[in-house]
């Protein structure tokens, strides 16, 4: 695999950053504050990776447009009440990204976060300079639509054959399938290895830093 890829596209939450529990609690808190039944932990985790609007619509299907806007606002308020720092990265992630860059790989992010959220996260974790392209759900179609990946590949001037997606959810892996690119799963985030294997990734790693053993 060492010479197979030029561009590595990472999901953010649950792949590079240990944020799944926090996002889950914020989604549950939004439901509580807005007077809806609080979603169970599994249901909340399953929508992580989608755009915030799509996640809210999935968790609260009976909410009308006004209620969905209120839910999104409550979720955002809760989420941004705790700023990210480099300590929120999974162990070894920063050094892994630096090593991949030094080895000549282009690195990118494809996330269900909105642009404001990702920029705060990149700045808080000190990783913004490591990525040549980032794409957010409010700038294009939500996962698992492949448009996000296609746009990143176009901007990075990379081919499908030499692009790799790394993610922790079914939304990431299905997006890679839809874009006809290779994918590696990590089981440290929202979905288990057993669940992710049905999407036939090249590998399923326990931690993102294990990627260095295969790249």
Secondary structure, DSSP 8 states (H G I E B T S, - for coil): -TTT-SEEEE-SBTTTB--HHHHHHHHHHHHHHTTS----HHHHHHTTTS-HHHHHHHH-TT--HHHHHHHHHHHHHHHTTS---GGGB-TTHHHHHHHHHHTT-EEEEEESS-HHHHHHHHHHHT-GGG-SEEEEGGGS--TTSTHHHHHHHHHHT--GGGEEEEESSHHHHHHHHHHT-EEEEETTSSS-HHHHGGG--S-EESSGGGGGGT-
